[in-house]
C-alpha cells in the first residue's frame, strides 16, 4: 500500500435502528474530525427548543468514542433523558489510487466493516425491556453533584 494514496472514503447508507421514530428527529452524525463544541452547540440548541423530545447520535469507526462523549455530556447537562443504544457494523468504501510516477494509474476499492453506534436520547419514556436501554440518572446523582468523588476540576477548561 506504500505506492497508493487514499482518494475517497464513503459510508454505505443504512436506516437508523429505531423503527418507531417520529418524522423529523434530528440525527447527529459524528465524524472523526468533528469538534465536540460544535456538535454540542447544535444538539443542545435543538433539545432546548419547545417541542423537541428526541435526538439521535451516530458514529462509526474512530468516531464511536466521540459519539459516546457527546451523549454523556448531553445527559449531564439536560438530565432526565432516557437512552437506547444500538451497536452494529457498517461498511466503509475506500478508493485508493496508485502513486507511481509515469506508470498507468490503478484504482483499488476496499470495503471495510467497522463498528458503529447509534444512541437515541429521549425526554419521553422508552421501552425498558429493549436491549441497550438506560433509564435517566436518579436525582442527586453525579450530574447534580458536579463532579465524581476523588476527581478534581484542576486542569479542566471551561
C-alpha positions, 0 to 999 in steps of 0.5 A: 500500500506504500505506492497508493494514496487514499482518494475517497472514503464513503459510508454505505447508507443504512436506516437508523435502528429505531423503527418507531421514530417520529418524522423529523428527529434530528440525527447527529452524525459524528465524524472523526474530525468533528469538534465536540463544541460544535456538535454540542452547540447544535444538539443542545440548541435543538433539545432546548427548543419547545417541542423537541423530545428526541435526538439521535447520535451516530458514529462509526469507526474512530468516531464511536468514542466521540459519539459516546462523549457527546451523549454523556455530556448531553445527559449531564447537562439536560438530565432526565433523558432516557437512552437506547443504544444500538451497536452494529457494523457498517461498511466503509468504501475506500478508493485508493489510487496508485502513486507511481510516477509515469506508470498507468494509474490503478484504482483499488476499492476496499470495503471495510466493516467497522463498528458503529453506534447509534444512541437515541436520547429521549425526554419521553419514556422508552421501552425498558425491556429493549436491549441497550436501554438506560433509564435517566440518572436518579436525582442527586446523582453525579450530574447534580453533584458536579463532579465524581468523588476523588476527581478534581476540576484542576486542569479542566477548561471551561 
